Amino acid sequence: IRLPSSVFLLRGDLDDEIPRKLKEEIHKIVDLRNDVEKLLE
């Protein structure tokens, strides 16, 4: 079965772009949470 090249392009984007952006967002959220916890102490 020959998959369309767009599937591979999409998978490449998913493997690359999305995790990187997700990690950036997660780091922002973790930093915010740490700041809030410091304020609450």
NORMOCOR-V743629 format. One record per residue. N is the residue number from 1. RES is the residue in three letters. PHI is phi in radians with two decimals (NA if undefined). PSI is psi in degrees with one decimal (* if undefined). OMEGA is omega in whole degrees, -180 to 180 (* if undefined). Layout:
[[N,RES,PHI,PSI,OMEGA] [N,RES,PHI,PSI,OMEGA]]
This chain:
[[1,ILE,NA,127.9,-179] [2,ARG,-1.75,115.3,178] [3,LEU,-1.40,146.0,176] [4,PRO,-1.09,146.2,-177] [5,SER,-1.06,-26.9,-180] [6,SER,-1.07,-30.5,178] [7,VAL,-1.11,-42.1,-180] [8,PHE,-1.22,-38.8,177] [9,LEU,-1.08,-45.3,-180] [10,LEU,-1.08,-44.6,-179] [11,ARG,-1.12,-38.3,177] [12,GLY,-1.06,-43.2,179] [13,ASP,-1.11,-41.6,-180] [14,LEU,-1.12,-41.8,-179] [15,ASP,-1.15,-28.2,-169] [16,ASP,-1.86,-66.8,-170] [17,GLU,-1.17,-53.6,-171] [18,ILE,-1.10,-48.4,178] [19,PRO,-1.02,-38.7,-179] [20,ARG,-1.11,-46.4,179] [21,LYS,-1.15,-40.5,178] [22,LEU,-1.07,-44.7,-180] [23,LYS,-1.07,-41.6,178] [24,GLU,-1.05,-45.7,-180] [25,GLU,-1.12,-42.4,-180] [26,ILE,-1.10,-41.3,179] [27,HIS,-1.08,-41.3,179] [28,LYS,-1.07,-45.6,-178] [29,ILE,-1.12,-43.0,180] [30,VAL,-1.11,-42.4,179] [31,ASP,-1.08,-44.6,179] [32,LEU,-1.05,-44.6,-179] [33,ARG,-1.10,-40.9,178] [34,ASN,-1.10,-41.3,178] [35,ASP,-1.08,-43.9,-179] [36,VAL,-1.11,-43.1,-180] [37,GLU,-1.09,-38.0,178] [38,LYS,-1.13,-40.8,180] [39,LEU,-1.13,-35.6,-176] [40,LEU,-1.35,-19.1,-177] [41,GLU,-1.15,*,*]]
